[in-house]
Amino acid sequence: MREVEPESVFDVMVVLRSMLPDLIITDLEMPNCHGVSLIRMVREDPVLKHTRILVISVHNDDAMIRGLSQQNIQGFLIKPVQTRRVVISATAILESQAFEAGLELRALGGEAS
């Protein structure tokens, strides 16, 4: 896992493209980079568009959360949040991704590992 301190959302995108992460954990309010802009750019990027995203934020406005769900995020946690809850949520998202990959492989006639 790598923490990125961006100068801009574009800097973050360069790092993400070089890392190709399985999961992005982001806040909505960051210095020099708004999380909603980052999520939008990830979803528009042909390489990153299927990357899982977990959002952590102090904002709990229903309209904002609905808007984020339209961006196909996989999780949303409201601050303050315990580290254990972040780990549990991230693990569940990644396990779901692995399960889905196994199903896709079986559908293609292969075997899941």
N, C-alpha and C positions, 0 to 999 in steps of 0.2 A: 504494500500500500504506500502511496506517495501523496504527500500534501503539497498542494500548489498554491503559491502566493502570487497572484497575477498582477501585472501592471494594467492589463485590460482583458476583456473577454476573448480577444483574438489570441493573446498569449496562452490562455488556458486551452483554446482549441488546438494550437500547435502542439502543446504537451499531450493532450488527449489523443491526437492523431498518431503521435509517436509511440504512445503506450498501449493503445487499443484496450482499454480496461473492460472488464466484465461488468463492473458496477461503478457508477459515479455517485458519490454522496456529496450533496451541495446544500449550502444555505441559500436563502433568497437575498439576504442583505450581506454583501461582502464589499470590502474596499475596492474601488475601481472596476467592479464587475457585478452586475445584477444577475441573480440566479435565474430569473425568468428568461432573460436574454440568452444566457448560457444554454438553458434547456431548449429553447427555440432553435438555436444554432446547431446543437447536437442533433435534433430531430430533422433538420434540413440537410445535414451532412451525409453524403452517400455511404461513407465508411462507418460513421458512428451512430447512424439513425436507429439501430436496434439495440444500442447499449442500454442496460437497465439503469434507472435513476431513482435514488432515494433522496427526498428533500427533508431538510430539518430547518424549522423556522419558528420565530416567535409569532408570526402571523397565523391566525386561525379563522380568517374570514371565509365563510362558505363559498362565496362567489369566486374568490381567488383559488380555493382548493378545487372547485369544479373546473375552472380554467386550466389549472395544472393537469387535471386528470385528462383533459382533452389533448394534452401534450404527451399522453401515454407514459406517465410516471408510474413506477411500481410501488412506491411507498411515500408516506408523508408523516413525519413526527413533529409534534409541537414542543418547543423548548419551554421550560427546561426539560431535558431528557437525560436519563441515566445512560451511561456508556453501555451497560448490559443490554438495554433496550435497542440501542443502535446495532449492536452485534447480532442480537436475535433477529432483528428485521433484515439486516444485510444478508445473514445466513439463509433466511427463508427465501429471499429473493433469488439468491444464487442457486439454492437447491431447486427452486421452481424452474429456473433456467436449465439446469442440468437434466431435470426430469423431462422437460419439453423437448430438449435435444435428443434424448433417448427415444421418445415417441416418434420424432421426425425420422430418426435413423431406422427404426423398426418399420415405419410406413414405406421407406424406400427399399425394404428387404434386407437391411443390415442387422447387426446386433448391437445393442447398447452395451457399453462397458460398465 
